[in-house]
Amino acid sequence: MSAPLVTVQLYAESLCPDCINYSTSQLSDLMSSIPEIVDLQVFPYGNAEETGPDDDGSYEFTCQHGDNECYANLLEACAI
């Protein structure tokens, strides 16, 4: 009988220098050394503010590192 995977959940901003540093150093080291026991779950949202719903049901997001980060977070979420 094998042990269940260890779940690691990463909530990160796509353009945040600290998130990028963590992902390319510590997280990369973890996934290189023991990938067979890790269930990595990535949530590209990070430090964003959400307003809405507006009258038409839409929402607006403001990301800490600007509009490009909101767009990149959206692309990452779609890819996942």
C-alpha positions in Angstrom: 0.0 0.0 0.0 1.4 3.4 -1.0 1.1 6.6 1.0 -1.1 9.4 -0.3 0.6 12.2 -2.1 1.6 15.4 -0.2 -0.5 18.3 -1.5 1.4 21.5 -2.1 -0.9 24.5 -3.1 0.8 27.5 -4.6 -1.2 30.7 -4.7 1.0 33.1 -6.7 1.1 36.2 -8.8 2.5 35.6 -12.2 4.7 38.7 -12.3 5.6 39.0 -8.6 9.4 39.0 -8.2 9.1 37.1 -4.8 6.7 34.5 -6.3 9.0 34.0 -9.2 12.0 33.6 -6.9 10.2 31.1 -4.7 9.1 29.1 -7.7 12.4 29.0 -9.4 14.4 28.2 -6.3 12.7 26.4 -3.4 9.7 25.0 -5.3 11.9 23.9 -8.2 14.3 22.2 -5.8 11.4 20.3 -4.2 9.9 19.2 -7.5 13.3 18.1 -8.7 14.1 16.0 -5.7 10.8 14.3 -4.8 8.2 14.8 -7.6 6.8 11.3 -7.2 5.2 12.1 -3.8 4.0 15.7 -4.5 0.6 16.8 -5.8 1.4 20.3 -6.9 -1.7 22.6 -7.3 -1.1 26.1 -8.7 -3.6 28.9 -8.3 -2.6 32.0 -10.3 -4.4 34.7 -8.4 -2.2 36.1 -5.8 -2.7 39.6 -4.4 -5.5 40.9 -6.5 -8.6 42.8 -5.6 -12.0 41.9 -7.0 -15.0 44.2 -7.4 -18.5 43.2 -8.6 -20.7 41.9 -9.7 -21.7 45.0 -11.7 -25.2 45.5 -12.9 -24.4 43.3 -15.9 -23.0 40.5 -13.7 -19.3 41.2 -14.6 -16.4 41.5 -12.2 -13.3 43.6 -12.4 -9.9 42.6 -11.1 -7.0 44.8 -10.1 -3.6 43.0 -9.7 -0.8 44.2 -7.5 1.7 44.3 -10.4 -0.7 45.8 -13.0 -2.8 44.8 -15.9 -0.2 42.6 -17.5 -0.2 40.4 -14.4 -4.0 40.1 -14.4 -3.7 38.9 -18.0 -0.9 36.5 -17.3 -2.8 35.1 -14.3 -5.8 34.6 -16.6 -3.6 32.7 -19.2 -2.1 30.5 -16.5 -5.6 29.7 -15.1 -6.8 28.8 -18.5 -3.8 26.6 -19.2 -4.4 24.7 -15.9 
